[in-house]
Amino acid sequence: MEKVLEVKDLTVKIGEKNILTSINMTAYKGRVLGIIGESGSGKTMLCHAIMQSLPAAAQITHGQIIYQQENLLDVSASKMRAYRGRHLSMIMQNPSTAFDSIQTIESHFRESLKAHFVMTKKEIRQIAIDAMYKVNLPNPEKLLHYYPFQLSGGMLQRVMIALSLAIQASIYIADEPTTALDTVNQKQVLTLFDRIRSETEAAIILVTHDLGVIAELADDVAVMYQGEIIEHANVYDFFDAPQHPYTMKLLQSRIMF
């Protein structure tokens, strides 16, 4: 298996308190790494640490985040901006917060693509339409003229994924991407991630509190508890032969936190 992203001994503090402690994990090409844990376990903080979009009070005090044989913690701010979006794409739980309400969907595609490529408006428009077709959005040509508030949460989630597809990201970090969606849209988004993994061979880091999502989509699982990864296994061992008492309790209760 080919490593795409490797986190080594990552520690994040707010003041004197460890929010993340000695995190070690690896994401592989064409595989889904599911990160599961209760609210407050540090899942979202880990996503923001990888993207280097931590809140101002949080500091990475130790560790490495290796992408393409380079420690992202050592690169310049401008280079990290180039990586972010172009190579590492974060898909958030509430997609409405990622969009500017006064810009059309087409404007969002234009802004994102122009930040990384030299393209004409016609080329950008066609790439946007193709990407939205891939995520099963109806009438993409019409949707380009819509504003974010005119779309449902499920549609906005798919637009966000289409933006990442258009840019051809290597790693998708999806933070609770199905939590705010109804059952139908949840299924559509999970099916879409499965297609992305198989068709593009991108690595997907899928953060969730839902064991059903892990069972359906993950290849590998990292269990987080109080800012630490307490267990890391392939999905079969996670369900059939858990090692840590917390993981055993999690599976026995079948809790959706």
matplotlib code that plots the C-alpha trace (Angstrom):
import matplotlib.pyplot as plt

x = [0.0, 1.2, 1.3, -0.2, -0.2, 1.5, 1.0, 3.9, 3.8, 1.5, 0.7, -1.5, -2.0, -4.2, -2.4, -0.9, -3.6, -3.0, -5.8, -4.1, -1.4, 1.2, -1.1, 0.2, -1.7, -1.3, -3.7, -3.1, -3.8, -7.3, -8.3, -10.7, -9.4, -12.3, -11.7, -14.3, -14.8, -17.2, -17.8, -14.8, -12.3, -10.3, -11.4, -12.2, -9.0, -7.0, -8.5, -7.7, -4.1, -3.6, -5.0, -3.1, -6.3, -6.3, -7.9, -5.5, -5.3, -4.2, -0.5, 1.2, 4.1, 5.5, 5.4, 5.3, 2.7, 4.3, 2.9, 4.9, 8.0, 7.7, 6.8, 3.9, 4.7, 8.0, 6.6, 6.0, 2.5, 2.2, 3.2, 0.7, -2.0, -1.0, -1.3, -4.6, -7.4, -5.2, -3.9, -5.7, -9.4, -11.5, -15.2, -17.0, -20.1, -22.0, -21.3, -23.1, -20.2, -17.8, -19.7, -20.0, -23.8, -23.4, -21.5, -23.0, -21.9, -20.1, -18.2, -17.0, -15.7, -14.0, -12.3, -11.1, -9.8, -8.1, -6.2, -4.5, -4.7, -4.5, -7.9, -10.4, -14.0, -15.2, -12.8, -13.8, -17.5, -17.1, -15.0, -17.6, -20.4, -18.5, -17.7, -21.3, -22.5, -20.1, -21.7, -25.2, -26.4, -29.3, -29.1, -25.5, -25.8, -28.7, -27.2, -24.1, -26.3, -27.8, -26.6, -25.7, -28.8, -31.0, -29.6, -30.4, -27.8, -27.4, -26.9, -24.4, -22.5, -22.2, -21.2, -18.4, -17.3, -17.6, -15.2, -12.7, -13.1, -12.6, -9.3, -8.3, -7.3, -5.1, -6.6, -10.2, -10.7, -14.4, -15.5, -18.9, -20.1, -23.4, -24.4, -26.7, -28.2, -31.4, -31.1, -31.4, -28.7, -26.5, -26.6, -25.8, -22.8, -21.4, -21.8, -20.1, -17.1, -16.9, -16.8, -14.1, -12.0, -12.3, -12.1, -9.5, -7.5, -7.5, -7.0, -10.1, -10.0, -13.6, -14.4, -17.6, -19.3, -21.4, -20.4, -22.7, -20.7, -17.5, -18.9, -20.0, -17.1, -13.9, -10.9, -8.9, -10.1, -8.5, -10.3, -9.9, -10.5, -9.5, -7.2, -5.4, -5.6, -6.1, -6.5, -5.6, -6.7, -8.2, -12.0, -12.4, -10.1, -11.9, -15.2, -14.1, -11.1, -11.0, -8.0, -8.7, -11.4, -12.9, -13.3, -14.9, -17.3, -18.0, -18.9, -20.9, -23.1, -23.4, -23.7, -24.1, -22.6]
y = [0.0, 3.5, 6.0, 9.4, 11.1, 10.2, 11.8, 11.2, 11.9, 14.9, 16.9, 19.9, 22.1, 24.9, 26.6, 23.9, 21.3, 18.6, 18.5, 15.9, 13.7, 11.8, 11.1, 8.5, 7.5, 6.8, 7.3, 5.2, 5.7, 4.4, 3.6, 5.1, 5.7, 6.1, 8.1, 7.3, 8.6, 10.5, 14.2, 16.0, 13.2, 15.4, 14.2, 17.6, 19.2, 16.5, 17.4, 21.1, 20.3, 18.4, 21.3, 23.8, 25.6, 25.3, 28.1, 30.8, 29.4, 26.0, 25.2, 22.2, 21.6, 18.3, 15.9, 15.8, 15.7, 14.1, 14.6, 13.8, 13.2, 16.8, 17.8, 20.2, 21.8, 23.1, 24.6, 28.3, 29.7, 30.3, 26.8, 25.4, 27.5, 25.9, 22.4, 23.3, 22.8, 21.6, 18.5, 18.4, 19.1, 19.4, 18.7, 20.0, 18.8, 22.0, 22.8, 26.2, 27.6, 26.9, 29.1, 32.8, 33.5, 36.4, 34.4, 32.0, 28.3, 29.2, 31.9, 29.4, 27.1, 30.0, 31.2, 27.8, 26.7, 30.0, 29.8, 26.7, 26.6, 28.9, 28.4, 30.3, 30.9, 28.5, 25.7, 26.4, 26.2, 22.9, 21.4, 22.5, 21.0, 17.7, 17.6, 18.2, 15.5, 13.1, 13.8, 13.3, 16.8, 17.5, 20.2, 21.5, 24.1, 25.7, 25.1, 27.2, 30.3, 29.5, 30.9, 28.6, 29.5, 28.2, 24.6, 22.0, 20.8, 17.5, 19.4, 21.8, 18.8, 17.4, 20.8, 20.9, 17.4, 18.4, 21.4, 18.9, 16.6, 19.5, 20.4, 16.7, 16.6, 13.7, 13.6, 14.2, 15.0, 14.6, 15.8, 14.2, 14.6, 12.8, 14.0, 16.9, 14.9, 12.8, 9.1, 9.4, 12.1, 10.2, 7.1, 9.3, 10.9, 7.6, 6.1, 9.1, 8.7, 5.0, 6.0, 8.7, 6.1, 3.5, 5.9, 8.4, 6.4, 9.4, 8.8, 9.6, 10.4, 10.0, 11.4, 10.1, 9.0, 6.5, 2.8, 2.2, 4.6, 2.9, -0.5, 0.6, 2.6, 2.3, 0.1, 1.1, 2.5, 4.8, 5.1, 8.3, 8.9, 12.0, 13.3, 10.0, 7.3, 4.3, 1.7, 1.5, -1.5, -2.7, -2.6, -6.3, -6.5, -3.4, -5.2, -8.8, -8.6, -5.2, -4.8, -1.8, -1.9, 1.3, -0.1, -3.2, -1.1, 1.0, -2.0, -3.7, -0.7, 0.1, 3.7, 6.6, 9.4]
z = [0.0, -0.9, 2.0, 1.1, 4.5, 7.7, 11.0, 13.5, 17.3, 16.8, 19.9, 20.1, 23.1, 24.2, 27.0, 29.2, 28.2, 25.6, 23.1, 21.0, 22.4, 20.4, 17.4, 14.9, 11.9, 8.1, 5.2, 2.1, -1.6, -2.6, 1.0, 3.5, 7.0, 9.4, 12.6, 15.2, 18.8, 21.0, 20.9, 22.3, 21.6, 19.3, 15.9, 14.4, 16.0, 14.3, 10.9, 11.5, 12.6, 9.3, 7.3, 9.5, 10.2, 14.0, 16.1, 17.2, 20.8, 19.7, 19.0, 17.5, 20.0, 18.6, 15.7, 11.9, 9.2, 6.2, 2.7, -0.5, 1.7, 3.1, 6.7, 6.3, 9.6, 8.0, 4.8, 4.3, 4.7, 0.9, 0.1, 2.6, 1.0, -2.3, -0.7, 0.9, -1.5, -4.4, -2.6, 0.7, 0.7, 3.8, 3.6, 6.6, 8.6, 7.8, 4.1, 4.3, 6.3, 3.5, 0.9, 0.5, 0.4, -2.1, -4.7, -7.1, -7.3, -10.6, -8.8, -6.2, -8.8, -10.7, -7.5, -6.4, -9.8, -10.6, -7.3, -8.6, -12.4, -15.4, -17.1, -19.2, -18.0, -20.6, -19.3, -15.7, -16.5, -18.3, -15.5, -13.0, -15.0, -15.4, -11.7, -10.6, -13.0, -11.3, -7.9, -9.4, -9.1, -11.4, -14.1, -13.3, -16.0, -14.1, -10.6, -11.6, -11.4, -8.0, -4.7, -1.8, 0.2, -2.7, -2.3, 0.3, 2.8, 0.8, -2.5, -0.9, 0.5, -3.1, -4.5, -2.0, -3.0, -6.7, -6.0, -4.6, -7.6, -10.0, -8.3, -8.2, -4.6, -3.4, 0.1, 1.2, 4.9, 5.6, 9.0, 9.9, 6.3, 6.8, 10.3, 9.1, 6.3, 6.0, 5.3, 1.5, 1.3, 3.7, 1.5, -1.6, 0.0, 1.2, -2.2, -3.7, -1.4, -2.3, -6.0, -5.4, -3.6, -6.4, -9.4, -8.3, -5.8, -3.5, 0.2, 2.3, 6.0, 7.2, 10.7, 12.2, 15.4, 13.4, 13.5, 10.5, 8.4, 9.5, 8.6, 5.2, 4.0, 6.0, 5.1, 8.2, 11.6, 14.2, 17.5, 19.4, 23.1, 25.1, 22.4, 21.8, 19.2, 21.4, 18.6, 14.9, 12.9, 9.6, 9.6, 10.0, 13.1, 14.5, 14.5, 15.0, 17.3, 19.1, 21.5, 23.7, 26.4, 25.2, 21.7, 23.1, 25.1, 22.0, 19.9, 22.6, 23.1, 19.4, 20.5, 18.0, 20.1]

ax = plt.figure().add_subplot(projection="3d")
ax.plot(x, y, z, "-o")
ax.set_aspect("equal")
plt.show()
